[in-house]
Amino acid sequence: MHRSPLSVGSVRRTIAALGIPSFDREDLLSSMRGHFDVGFFRNDHALTVGFDFGGVAAIVAELTPTSNDVVVRIARAIASSDAPPRLVLLTELSNSTASAVVAIHRWVPDVGVSLRGFDSLGDSVSEILSMDREDQPALEVMARCVSLVTPVGLEILAGAALVARRTRAITSLADVCRLSPRTVEQRLGDAGLMGPKRLLLWLGSLHALWQLERLHWSPKRIAVAAGFRSPQALSNCVERATGLRLAGLSAKLGFEGGLREFADRVHVA
């Protein structure tokens, strides 16, 4: 199911980058060196008007509140292309950018997100290119739950959905939201949502379900990716959140059922 970036690059040799700051450019260039040529664009016109995506492996764009419209235009161009490249968004979380990611996900279901300060942009691009086209579980959660939360809770839910694949640390969630841990907890409470620890445990469980069922990863591989010392430790964590161990959760609910269960439980008041 998984391919190396080099094998993808044997057909598509170019990464097109739009609006990427100098520090992130160096990270991207270092990771792509020897695999892809990277071209940097100042505006989206060249990428949306008559642009041939045939030789492009991925478009990497910075998503900010002021660039939302530009990135949506690129997403629409990708969606209408006969040879669509992958799309990776470099962003810092806010209610505005979280809403934009959900909107872009409708056009490009396999869009990838690289969180500044949490992810390496180069690693994020490599990861997206190494995988078959699959909807990202974090974005599935965001897309389906966006109508369930108030704007107060959207940014934190989006951040939790994205970081829970690797960590259950409230401090990491607070960092990507640029809030203190206490403020994260307070805002979730004000929005009537479950607390940050339980939120991260639940969302980590959904990531594990996706990896087990859609990507066909072994429990050991899932545990390593999520930072657990063993598959048993992973299942213990899943059980704390959902009441079922990973295998039982998959057998009883599956990813779709687990997502519905999460949507039913995310509100506590």
N, C-alpha and C positions, 0 to 999 in steps of 0.2 A: 504494500500500500504506500510506503514512503519511498521517496526518491532523494538522492543527494542533490544539492544545488548545482553541482557540476553537470549532472546528467540533464537537468533542465536547461542549463546554459549552453549545452551542445546544440540546441535548437534556437533558443532565444538568448542573445548575448548582451542585451542592454538593460540597465536599470535607469529609468527616467525619474529624476528627483526634482521636486518643486518646493521652493520656499524653505529649504533646509538650512538652519544656521551652521556656522563654520565648525563648531565643536562636534555637532552630530554628523557633519559631512566627513570629518576625519574618521569617525567610528564606522560609518557606512563604507567609505573607501577601503579601509583596512580589512573589513570583513569580506568585501566583494573581490578584493585583489586576486587575480589569477582565475577567477570564475566569470566575472561580468565586467563589462565596461559601464561606467556610471556617467550619465549626462545630467547636468544641472540646468534647470529652466527658471527664468525669472517670473514668467506669468503662464497662465493656463492656455493662452490662445493657440500656441503651437501644439498643445496636447489635445485639443478639442475640435479644431477646425481642420478637417481633412487629414488628420494624423494617421499614419499607418502603424497599427499596433503589432503588426506581424512579427517584428524582431524584438519586441519588448517583453521581458520576463515579468517586470513589476513596475508600477508607478508608486513612488514614495512621496507623500505630501504632508506638509505640516498643517494640522487642523487647529485653528484658533477661532475665537468668536468673530474676528474680522475676515477670516478666509473661508467661512462655512459655505458661502454661495459658490465660491470658486471650486471647492472640493466636490460639492454636489454636482456641478457641471461635469467635472471629470468622471465622477461615478456614472452619470447618465451616458457619457460617451463610451465608457467601458461596457456598460450594460447593452448598448446597441451595436457593439463591435462583433464581427464574425470571428475574431481571434482575440478575445479579451485577455489582457494581462492581469496579474494579481494587483491588488491595491493594499498598501500599508499606510496607515495614518500615524504620524508622530504628533502627540498631543499632551497637554496638561488638562486635567479634569476640571470642568465647571458644568453647571446646569446646561449652558449653551452648547458646549462641545459634546456632552453626553447625549443631548437630544439630537445633535447633528449626526453622531455615530449611528444612532438608531435609524434615522432617516436614510443614511447612506447604505446601511445594511439591507434596506428594502431593494435597493438597486444592485448592490454587489454583496450577495449573502456571505461570500468567503473573505470579506474584508478583514485585514489584520489591524490590530491596534498596538502601538508601542508607547508605553507611558514614560514620559520624560522623568528621570529620577528613579525609576523602578526597573525599566527594561533597557537593554542595550539596543539601539536602533539596528545596528548591523546584525545582531543575533536574532532580532524579531523578523527581519527580512529573510534571513537564512532559514528560519523555522517555517515561515509561510511558504517559501519556495520548495522546501523539502517534503511538504505534505500534499497529498491529493486534495482536490477542492472539496472542502467540507465546511458547512456552516460552523462558525465558532460557538461553542457552548455559552461563553460569556455573553456574546451578542444575542444569542437566542433568549437568554434570561432577561437581558436588558429590553429587548424588543417586546417581549410578552408581558413584562411587568411594568413597563413605563406608564401604563394607564392606571396602575394600582397605587402609585405613590404620588405624593405632592411634590412640587418643585423643591421643597426643603429636603426631601429624601432622595431625589433622583441622582444627584452627584455622588452620594455615598453608596447607594445601591450599585451604580455603575462601577465605582472604584472597587467595591467588594467583589463584584462579578469578575473583574479583570485580575485582581491580585490573588484571589482564592485558589487559583490553579497552582500557586507555589507556596503560599504562606497562610497561616491563621493568625498572624500577629496584628493586633489592633494598631500598633504603632506604624506598620507599613501602610495600612489603610488610611490612617490619619495623614501620613506623609504625602501620598498621592493626591489626597483631597486638599492638602495644604491647610489642615486644621489640627488642633490639638486633640489627643484621644478623648479628653473630657468633652470637647465640643462635638465630636462625632457622636458620642453616646447621647448627649443632650439633644442633638438635632434628630437622631433616630427616634428618641422618646417623644419629641414634639410632633413628629410625623406619624406617631402611632405604630412604629415598626419595631420588629424584634431587635434586641441589643446587638452590638457589633460582633461579639464573640460568637453568638449563635448564628448570626448572619453569615459570617465567614465559614463556620463549620458546615452549614447547609449548602452554601455555594461551592465549597470544596467537594462536597459529596456529589453534587451535580456534575462537576468536572470529572470526577472519578467514574461516574456512570457513563458519561459520554466516551471517555477513553476506553472503557471496558467494552461497550456495546457498539460504538460507531467506528472506533479506531482499532478495536480488537487487541488492545494492549493487555499484557499479563498483569496480574495484581502486583507483582514485584516491580515492573516498570512504572506502573501508576504510582506506587509508593515512593520510588526514587524521585520521580518528577515532582512530587508534591512535598518532598523533604522529610518523609517518614523513614524511620530506621528499618521497618519491616512491613509486609502486607498486613500482618496482624495489628500493628499499631494504626495503620490506615483504617482498617475495618472498625477498630475501637472508636476512632474519631467519627466515622460515619454513623455508628450506632448512637453515639452521644447526641448527634444532631437529629437523626431521623427515627431512632428506635429500632432500626434494622441494620445488620451488618451488610457490607457491600454486596455480597452474593445474594443475600435475601432481598435486599432492596431492588436489585436488578430483576430477580425472579418475580417479585410481587408487583412492582410498579414500573420498572424500566425508566429510561430517561424522561419520556413524555409524561408518564404518571408521576414521577418525582418532581418534575417542573410544576405540574398542576398542584401537587401537594404543597410545594414551597409557596406558590402563589396564594394558596388558601391560608397558610400559616404566617406569612410575612407580617401581616397586621396583627398586633396584639391588643390593640385598644381602638 
